[in-house]
Amino acid sequence: KAGVTQTPRYLIKTRGQQVTLSCSPISGHRSVSWYQQTPGQGLQFLFEYFSETQRNKGNFPGRFSGRQFSNSRSEMNVSTLELGDSALYLCASSLATGSSYNEQFFGPGTRLTVL
Amino acid sequence: QKEVEQNSGPLSVPEGAIASLNCTYSDRGSQSFFWYRQYSGKSPELIMFIYSNGDKEDGRFTAQLNKASQYVSLLIRDSQPSDSATYLCAAYNQAGTALIFGKGTTLSVSS
């Protein structure tokens, strides 16, 4: 079974631009979560989608948004990029949501560099 | 605010030794805990999870949970240089919609 895929793997943008990242979950998984990983803050939860609905959002500004499609694929968008948005953006998929027992499996990540 | 705490390390052990990685959590309502391994430049890989008090073994890995002490640990027996990585501990929020991660412990196994 194929794992979680993310595109693109690397991105270089300049301040003020916007960016869209894509995630395809493991086949049959309906929940997609997004995380930001930086050396200083570690892994931080951005948002989670299930059945095309955002179920939870982390403590990030409104410049960070996302959506999920009917095939469970998800995209996240960051508008008006800032230098501090440089990070590894990770997508994780799981079978379901709303349970403390759902195993989440991560994709390879998208490395975003903002210049 | 739910928190998961880990000692950042580095934890250095010789090849063949037992590596012990520890994690504490602040929310007594937390029910399950996940251990991920992350190699430098790679994404986190799920090793195992535990939700009952006591030990859970999987190969060379043993997870231990003590809910009374709000303490989770991961033991790696017969450590190998290939085990050198950052180990992340995580717990779900109460709604089961977000994993809260510790900042990770870096393990270095020397041959």
Interface residues (C-beta under 8 A of the other chain):
Chain A: S33 Y35 G42 L43 Q44 F45 E48 R55 N56 G58 L88 L90 A92 T97 G98 S99 S100 Y101 N102 E103 Q104 F105 F106 G107 P108 G109
Chain B: S30 Q31 S32 F34 Y36 K42 S43 P44 E45 L46 F49 Y51 L88 A90 A91 Y92 N93 A95 G96 T97 A98 L99 I100 F101 G102 K103 G104
